[in-house]
Amino acid sequence: MRFQETNAEASGAVHEGAVLALVDTTGAMASWATSGPGPYKASTASMQFESFAPAPAGDLVAYGRCVQRDGVIYWSDVEVASPADGHRIARGTVLYRIVA
C-alpha cells in the first residue's frame, strides 16, 4: 500500500484503520486466489487483528495465505511489514465467505 497523506494520522504515521483495511483486502485476495474466478458473492465474515508497532509514515506491504477452507469459509493469515526494513507492523486472520 503506497503511503498517502489521506491514510495518515496527525502524527504522520499510517492510521491503524488503513492497516486494518489492508489486512482485510489481503485476506480476501488470498481467498479469491484459492477459489478462482467465478460468478460468486463474497464478504468478510470475521477478522482478528494484532498491531505490533505503529506503522511508519511510508509504504506498507502485506503477505496473505489461505491456510484452510471449509466449504464456503476461507481462513487466511496476513502479515503487514515495512518494505524498507522488513519490520513486521501487524498480523491478522481473515475469515472470508465466498458463495455461488
Backbone bond lengths (Angstrom), bond angles and torsions (degrees), N, CA, C in turn:
res aa  C-N    CA-C-N  psi(-1)  N-CA   C-N-CA  omega(-1)  CA-C   N-CA-C  phi
1 M - - - 1.440 - - 1.525 106.41 -
2 R 1.292 115.38 119.92 1.461 120.50 178.09 1.529 109.85 -67.97
3 F 1.318 115.99 141.85 1.452 120.02 177.75 1.528 109.48 -68.09
4 Q 1.331 115.42 133.02 1.463 122.08 174.91 1.521 107.67 -134.90
5 E 1.301 115.53 142.50 1.475 120.17 178.88 1.531 111.15 -57.99
6 T 1.326 117.71 -31.80 1.473 120.83 -179.15 1.527 112.18 -68.68
7 N 1.333 118.27 -16.82 1.465 122.22 177.62 1.525 112.47 -98.71
8 A 1.325 117.02 7.80 1.467 120.60 -175.61 1.522 111.36 -99.64
9 E 1.341 115.49 150.96 1.460 120.56 172.52 1.519 108.40 -89.67
10 A 1.307 116.53 -177.80 1.466 121.18 -176.89 1.526 112.56 -59.25
11 S 1.337 117.36 -30.80 1.466 121.32 -179.92 1.528 112.69 -74.87
12 G 1.346 116.32 -13.23 1.456 120.77 -178.41 1.513 113.73 99.90
13 A 1.333 117.75 -15.26 1.470 121.69 178.35 1.521 110.06 -74.69
14 V 1.321 116.41 160.29 1.464 121.10 177.10 1.532 108.51 -65.62
15 H 1.314 116.81 130.53 1.460 122.91 -179.06 1.528 109.81 -64.12
16 E 1.325 115.39 141.37 1.467 120.59 -179.19 1.527 112.18 -59.73
17 G 1.318 117.29 -31.88 1.469 120.63 177.26 1.518 111.79 -64.26
18 A 1.328 117.38 -35.62 1.465 121.18 176.74 1.529 110.15 -68.23
19 V 1.330 117.24 -37.86 1.465 121.13 176.95 1.529 109.32 -64.89
20 L 1.320 117.42 -42.48 1.460 121.58 177.89 1.527 111.34 -61.73
21 A 1.327 117.44 -41.54 1.466 121.12 177.03 1.527 110.82 -62.82
22 L 1.332 116.94 -36.61 1.467 120.98 177.20 1.525 110.61 -65.19
23 V 1.327 117.70 -41.53 1.468 121.94 176.67 1.527 110.09 -61.41
24 D 1.319 117.13 -46.09 1.464 122.07 -179.87 1.531 111.05 -60.06
25 T 1.309 116.71 -49.05 1.464 121.21 -178.69 1.526 111.81 -64.26
26 T 1.319 116.83 -41.33 1.461 120.64 -179.92 1.526 111.00 -66.20
27 G 1.332 117.12 -41.21 1.465 120.37 176.91 1.521 111.78 -63.56
28 A 1.328 116.53 -39.90 1.465 120.65 177.76 1.524 110.45 -63.68
29 M 1.328 117.08 -44.10 1.464 120.16 -178.93 1.529 111.80 -67.02
30 A 1.330 117.79 -33.55 1.464 120.45 175.50 1.530 110.07 -65.02
31 S 1.328 116.31 -37.19 1.475 120.43 177.04 1.519 111.10 -66.51
32 W 1.331 116.71 -45.82 1.467 120.94 178.60 1.522 110.90 -62.44
33 A 1.323 118.17 -35.00 1.460 121.09 178.32 1.528 110.64 -64.72
34 T 1.319 116.61 -29.12 1.461 121.13 178.61 1.527 111.45 -81.65
35 S 1.322 117.30 -41.83 1.476 120.35 -176.32 1.518 112.47 -77.36
36 G 1.320 116.84 -31.49 1.457 121.02 -173.96 1.513 110.42 83.00
37 P 1.338 116.68 166.85 1.464 120.08 -177.98 1.524 112.13 -72.09
38 G 1.297 115.11 157.34 1.458 119.70 177.40 1.512 110.64 171.78
39 P 1.314 116.28 178.67 1.476 120.77 -179.40 1.529 110.88 -83.11
40 Y 1.321 116.73 60.18 1.454 121.85 -173.85 1.529 111.90 -102.91
41 K 1.331 114.02 161.83 1.462 122.71 169.69 1.519 105.97 -115.12
42 A 1.331 115.92 146.51 1.461 117.94 -175.36 1.517 111.16 -150.47
43 S 1.334 114.76 158.71 1.461 121.06 175.32 1.521 109.50 -163.46
44 T 1.325 115.44 158.55 1.460 121.30 174.21 1.517 107.93 -77.96
45 A 1.327 116.18 121.00 1.460 120.79 179.53 1.533 111.22 -86.17
46 S 1.323 116.39 -34.15 1.456 120.61 -177.27 1.527 108.77 -163.72
47 M 1.340 115.03 153.13 1.455 120.68 176.47 1.515 109.80 -142.61
48 Q 1.309 115.94 144.93 1.461 123.03 172.02 1.514 105.53 -122.40
49 F 1.332 117.57 136.39 1.463 121.65 -173.15 1.517 110.13 -137.75
50 E 1.327 116.26 134.62 1.460 122.00 174.44 1.523 108.39 -127.85
51 S 1.305 116.51 128.61 1.461 122.11 176.83 1.518 107.91 -104.17
52 F 1.330 117.03 123.25 1.461 121.52 -178.15 1.516 112.88 -90.83
53 A 1.328 115.49 -30.61 1.470 120.53 -176.10 1.516 108.24 -158.55
54 P 1.320 117.42 156.97 1.464 118.91 174.31 1.529 109.82 -60.18
55 A 1.301 116.04 139.41 1.466 120.37 178.31 1.519 109.05 -71.70
56 P 1.315 117.58 137.84 1.465 119.51 179.40 1.527 111.01 -71.79
57 A 1.299 115.95 166.53 1.467 121.10 175.90 1.522 107.12 -82.03
58 G 1.316 116.07 76.77 1.458 121.39 -177.74 1.515 110.40 -170.90
59 D 1.319 115.52 -177.24 1.459 121.22 -179.84 1.526 110.20 -64.34
60 L 1.335 115.66 155.07 1.457 122.80 174.74 1.522 108.47 -130.01
61 V 1.319 115.68 152.19 1.463 120.61 175.88 1.525 107.47 -128.02
62 A 1.335 116.13 141.92 1.464 121.33 179.41 1.524 109.09 -121.88
63 Y 1.324 114.92 140.49 1.453 122.47 177.55 1.519 107.84 -118.53
64 G 1.334 117.31 125.44 1.452 121.01 -178.88 1.509 111.69 -127.14
65 R 1.341 115.02 148.21 1.453 121.00 179.27 1.518 108.92 -146.28
66 C 1.311 116.48 127.21 1.458 120.88 175.53 1.525 107.29 -75.15
67 V 1.333 116.85 118.76 1.461 120.91 -174.61 1.525 113.06 -103.45
68 Q 1.326 117.44 -14.95 1.468 120.21 -178.55 1.517 109.79 -158.17
69 R 1.310 115.26 144.71 1.463 120.84 173.74 1.516 108.00 -133.39
70 D 1.326 116.52 132.50 1.455 122.45 178.60 1.521 107.19 -131.95
71 G 1.316 116.93 91.39 1.463 120.43 -177.38 1.511 110.54 67.15
72 V 1.330 116.62 -110.38 1.464 121.29 -177.21 1.531 113.03 -99.68
73 I 1.337 118.09 -0.81 1.464 122.32 -179.58 1.528 109.83 -102.83
74 Y 1.330 114.89 132.28 1.462 122.72 -179.84 1.520 108.64 -119.16
75 W 1.341 117.44 130.46 1.453 122.49 175.76 1.522 107.84 -102.84
76 S 1.313 117.31 124.80 1.457 121.27 178.39 1.515 110.61 -126.14
77 D 1.326 115.89 135.31 1.462 122.00 174.08 1.515 108.12 -96.86
78 V 1.322 115.76 137.92 1.461 121.79 -176.48 1.531 108.96 -132.56
79 E 1.332 115.71 138.77 1.461 121.69 172.23 1.517 108.68 -124.92
80 V 1.327 116.48 140.43 1.465 122.61 178.90 1.529 107.59 -116.78
81 A 1.337 115.05 133.10 1.461 119.92 -177.92 1.521 110.44 -140.32
82 S 1.308 113.89 165.06 1.460 121.25 172.94 1.526 107.30 -86.37
83 P 1.344 118.80 121.92 1.463 118.94 -179.79 1.528 112.82 -67.88
84 A 1.318 117.15 -20.30 1.465 120.90 -179.09 1.527 111.58 -65.70
85 D 1.352 117.16 -42.74 1.465 120.14 -176.76 1.528 113.70 -129.20
86 G 1.338 118.13 -1.66 1.457 121.30 179.27 1.517 114.15 76.33
87 H 1.337 117.51 5.13 1.469 122.00 -179.34 1.526 110.04 -65.24
88 R 1.352 116.91 125.57 1.470 120.74 178.77 1.514 110.25 -72.28
89 I 1.329 115.37 130.73 1.452 122.45 -178.69 1.528 110.76 -99.88
90 A 1.342 115.52 -41.23 1.467 120.47 -174.39 1.520 110.03 -159.14
91 R 1.321 114.09 167.17 1.456 120.86 172.82 1.518 108.06 -145.72
92 G 1.315 115.83 162.61 1.453 119.23 178.16 1.513 111.65 -163.12
93 T 1.316 114.58 165.20 1.460 122.44 173.18 1.515 106.62 -121.51
94 V 1.314 115.53 129.80 1.466 121.72 -178.51 1.520 108.31 -115.78
95 L 1.340 116.80 124.21 1.452 121.86 170.71 1.515 106.44 -98.87
96 Y 1.311 115.23 119.32 1.454 121.93 -173.74 1.517 108.40 -121.99
97 R 1.321 116.70 139.61 1.454 122.15 -177.61 1.520 109.36 -113.74
98 I 1.333 116.39 125.18 1.455 121.88 177.70 1.525 107.65 -124.37
99 V 1.336 116.21 121.77 1.472 121.39 -178.59 1.526 110.45 -129.27
100 A 1.316 114.39 155.65 1.482 120.04 178.72 1.517 109.53 -82.52
